[in-house]
Amino acid sequence: MMRRQRRGRIITIGSLAGLIGVPFQSYYAASKHALEGRMLPIYCTQKSVTYGLM
């Protein structure tokens, strides 16, 4: 739908744990880091898509 409209909005819910490791929370931190890592290329290449990381 966003491609057809040539614009859109993607909102992801992140955490500071994605940037700074927290003891005994490695799976949680890894999943948040992966989420941020996946969304960054989309933000850099798709200027018509609004990107927000909360």
C-alpha positions as YAML, in Angstrom:
chain: A
units: angstrom
residues:
- id: 1
  name: MET
  ca: [0.00, 0.00, 0.00]
- id: 2
  name: MET
  ca: [2.81, 2.44, 0.82]
- id: 3
  name: ARG
  ca: [4.46, 1.79, -2.54]
- id: 4
  name: ARG
  ca: [1.23, 2.43, -4.37]
- id: 5
  name: GLN
  ca: [0.68, 5.69, -2.47]
- id: 6
  name: ARG
  ca: [4.40, 6.57, -2.75]
- id: 7
  name: ARG
  ca: [4.47, 7.62, 0.90]
- id: 8
  name: GLY
  ca: [3.86, 6.14, 4.32]
- id: 9
  name: ARG
  ca: [4.87, 5.93, 7.95]
- id: 10
  name: ILE
  ca: [6.70, 3.16, 9.80]
- id: 11
  name: ILE
  ca: [6.81, 3.26, 13.60]
- id: 12
  name: THR
  ca: [9.01, 0.87, 15.54]
- id: 13
  name: ILE
  ca: [9.29, 0.46, 19.28]
- id: 14
  name: GLY
  ca: [12.91, 0.31, 20.34]
- id: 15
  name: SER
  ca: [14.75, 0.42, 23.61]
- id: 16
  name: LEU
  ca: [17.95, 1.86, 25.00]
- id: 17
  name: ALA
  ca: [18.91, -1.76, 25.59]
- id: 18
  name: GLY
  ca: [19.44, -1.98, 21.83]
- id: 19
  name: LEU
  ca: [22.34, 0.43, 22.14]
- id: 20
  name: ILE
  ca: [23.68, -0.38, 25.60]
- id: 21
  name: GLY
  ca: [23.89, -3.95, 26.82]
- id: 22
  name: VAL
  ca: [22.06, -4.88, 30.00]
- id: 23
  name: PRO
  ca: [23.25, -7.82, 32.13]
- id: 24
  name: PHE
  ca: [21.08, -10.96, 31.77]
- id: 25
  name: GLN
  ca: [19.04, -9.35, 28.99]
- id: 26
  name: SER
  ca: [21.07, -10.45, 25.98]
- id: 27
  name: TYR
  ca: [18.13, -11.79, 23.93]
- id: 28
  name: TYR
  ca: [16.09, -8.66, 24.51]
- id: 29
  name: ALA
  ca: [19.02, -6.37, 23.69]
- id: 30
  name: ALA
  ca: [19.87, -8.37, 20.57]
- id: 31
  name: SER
  ca: [16.30, -8.18, 19.26]
- id: 32
  name: LYS
  ca: [16.12, -4.41, 19.82]
- id: 33
  name: HIS
  ca: [19.51, -3.89, 18.20]
- id: 34
  name: ALA
  ca: [18.38, -5.95, 15.20]
- id: 35
  name: LEU
  ca: [15.22, -3.88, 14.92]
- id: 36
  name: GLU
  ca: [17.19, -0.64, 14.80]
- id: 37
  name: GLY
  ca: [19.70, -2.14, 12.38]
- id: 38
  name: ARG
  ca: [16.92, -3.27, 10.05]
- id: 39
  name: MET
  ca: [15.13, 0.08, 10.02]
- id: 40
  name: LEU
  ca: [18.17, 2.28, 9.40]
- id: 41
  name: PRO
  ca: [18.70, 1.22, 5.76]
- id: 42
  name: ILE
  ca: [15.01, 1.76, 5.07]
- id: 43
  name: TYR
  ca: [15.27, 5.24, 6.49]
- id: 44
  name: CYS
  ca: [18.36, 6.03, 4.44]
- id: 45
  name: THR
  ca: [16.98, 4.80, 1.12]
- id: 46
  name: GLN
  ca: [13.27, 5.61, 1.27]
- id: 47
  name: LYS
  ca: [12.93, 9.37, 1.72]
- id: 48
  name: SER
  ca: [9.18, 9.27, 1.10]
- id: 49
  name: VAL
  ca: [8.67, 7.04, 4.17]
- id: 50
  name: THR
  ca: [8.53, 8.69, 7.58]
- id: 51
  name: TYR
  ca: [10.62, 6.74, 10.07]
- id: 52
  name: GLY
  ca: [10.13, 6.98, 13.81]
- id: 53
  name: LEU
  ca: [11.87, 4.96, 16.48]
- id: 54
  name: MET
  ca: [10.19, 5.16, 19.85]
...
